[in-house]
Structures are given as C-alpha cells and as structure tokens.
Amino acid sequence: MSRELLGIECADEVSTASSELALAVCAEPVADQRAQLALAVWQLRHVVALLDESARRGFLFRVWQHRTAALSPAQRTALCTRGAETCTVLADGLPAMSPAVQRGWDGYLRTLRRTALAWRAGDAPVNYLLFEHTHLTLRRLRVPPAVEAL
C-alpha cells in the first residue's frame, strides 16, 4: 500500500474513533471548564507520549503557539496566570464519565496509538498529523478555544 493511501486510511480510522468518542460525550451534559481542561490535558499527554522524546517540547510549544495565536500579549499574560492556577487539574484524577464515554476514550486511545505507529512505519509526518488531529478532536469534544489554549 502506498504511503499516501496508508495515511488516508489511518487518518480515517482515528477520525472515526474521535467522532465515536465525541458522540458519547455529546450525549451527556456539557462538562464544566475544569473538567474540559482535564480532558484536554489528558488527551495531550497521550498524544505527546506517542512522539519521539526529542520532539515533545517543540510539539508542545507549537500547540501553545497555535492555540494562542489570536490573543493579544495582555490576553496571553492573563492566560499564563490562569494556567498556573489550573496546573494541578489532573491531581484528583479524571472527571467522572459514563461507561459509554469510558469505552469511547478506550477505543479512541487504542486507535490513536495504533495509527501513530502505522504513520511512523510509513514515514508519515507523525508530529504534524497528531498536531492537527489533537485540535480537531478537542473541537469535537466541545472543548472551547479558551480552554484549549490553557
């Protein structure tokens, strides 16, 4: 199978898993900001673990840069203050979730790991693909840009 077809097929699988997770999440009430942030941080931790260690800091900087691009310097400073206040968001574990959402996360994370390995084996631009996918999944999960930027 060509590299292009492999990338498209894997992207479809991970997008489907992301959408299935989003359907389970959307069947429940909208989570509060702290729970949204916890899920965003949790997802990002899983994504970063799929990267080569040498690429992780650059990836995280690029995520921050992209998510805060539309903010003014004053807004970025305020965001930094808020970020410091919420840095322990996962200290108490993940927010409560229904069995359907738990199954959705499990399937999504398994598919994401399998897909990242396939992308890497096919010499695909793993960091770029994960960068785009991370953002799209958070949008599907109803995580607003202001929370995503934290």
Protein Blocks (a to p, Z undefined) as FASTA:
>chain_A
ZZklmmmmmmmmmmmmmmmmmmmmmmpccddfklmmmmmmmmmmmmmmmpcfklmmmmmm
mmmmmmmmmpcfklmmmmmmmmmmmmmmmmnopadddfklmmmmmmmmmmmmmmmmmmmm
nopafklmmmmmmmmmmmmnopafklmmZZ
